[in-house]
Amino acid sequence: MANSGLQMLGFTLSLLGVIGLIVGTILPQWKMSAYVGDNIITAVSMYQGLWMSCAFQSTGQMQCKVYDSILQLDSSLQATRALMIVGIIVSVVGLGIAAMGMKCTNCGGDDKVRKSRIAMVGGIVLLIGALASIIACSWFANNIIQDFYNPFTPVNSKYEFGSAIFIAWAGSFLDIMGGAMLAATCPKSKAKSVPKYPIASRAPSSSKEYV
């Protein structure tokens, strides 16, 4: 029963993690304009994401523009895009595999050991997808930090972390926790029970009477 509850908790955390990854990948607030130096007072806030850049005005209006060409983007943004997409796809596949191996589903046969092993494989796949997403977020964050502390970067071109990168990070860590719980639910194969003491063989009773 505890094993089944651990599977349900791991699957729920992984599902929330995948939702966080999808939402974080879509949102444009991966980095936002930093208010430093002469850029403290400004009427427009700039946001940049994986798919578009947005300008948020003090009047409450937001204008977004999708990137025209993939080839015009820098290599780090292209790599972050690719890793996030791979992480989401792999995580979704891991969720499907884990659902087949959970005890509360009818897929995968009636063998409990086999179903638990399927769930373990799904957890490992989820861990791989989460690892790809964490690498993407950390790479993007490292580029933001390097540009921020680069003395040759203009003040009005400096950015800091946006909310979307934190959502993607949170989704990755939820994915890791859920995948680890699913991977830890594989039981040991049942060994054949050997009696502690050998069974003594009875001598066959003779029905003959001796005089």
Disulfide bonds with the S-S distance in Angstrom:
Cys54-Cys64 2.00
